Amino acid sequence: FEVFMPIVNIKIVEGRSVEQKRALAKNVTRAVAESIGVPESAIWISIEDLKAENLAQGGELRLDRQ
């Protein structure tokens, strides 16, 4: 069958190191490949750093949470 390119978008609060992002990309790629049976080389990962001031949960900005 034809392999379709999966694109995984990950949004996280900024502050993670490049090493953490490398590990995240590697682990997510492996999990997607195993789960849906596509080669790891076909998987794209997009990691977006979000400022804490732009996220809210339960009516409270992440920036204000302790």
For each residue, the residues with C-beta under 8 A, 3 or more apart:
1:
2:
3: 38 39 42
4: 38 42
5: 42 43 44
6: 32 36 38 42 43 44
7: 44 46
8: 28 32 43 44 45 46
9: 46 48
10: 24 28 45 46 47 48
11: 47 48 50
12: 16 47 48 49 50
13: 49 50 51 52 55 62
14: 49 50 51 52
15: 49
16: 12 20 21 24 49
17: 20 21
18: 21 22
19: 22 23
20: 16 17 23 24
21: 16 17 18 24 25 47
22: 18 19 25 26
23: 19 20 26 27
24: 10 16 20 21 27 28 45 47
25: 21 22 28 29 45 47
26: 22 23 29 30
27: 23 24 30 31
28: 8 10 24 25 31 32 45
29: 25 26 32 33 40 43 45
30: 26 27 33 34 40
31: 27 28 34 35
32: 6 8 28 29 35 36 38 43
33: 29 30 36 37 38 39 40 43
34: 30 31 37
35: 31 32
36: 6 32 33
37: 33 34
38: 3 4 6 32 33 42 43
39: 3 33 42 43
40: 29 30 33 43
41:
42: 3 4 5 6 38 39
43: 5 6 8 29 32 33 38 39 40
44: 5 6 7 8
45: 8 10 24 25 28 29
46: 7 8 9 10
47: 10 11 12 21 24 25
48: 9 10 11 12
49: 12 13 14 15 16
50: 11 12 13 14 54 55
51: 13 14 54 55 63
52: 13 14 55 61 62 63
53: 61 62 63
54: 50 51
55: 13 50 51 52 61 62 63
56: 59 60 61 62
57: 60 62 65
58:
59: 56
60: 56 57 64 65
61: 52 53 55 56 64 65
62: 13 52 53 55 56 57 65
63: 51 52 53 55
64: 60 61
65: 57 60 61 62
66:
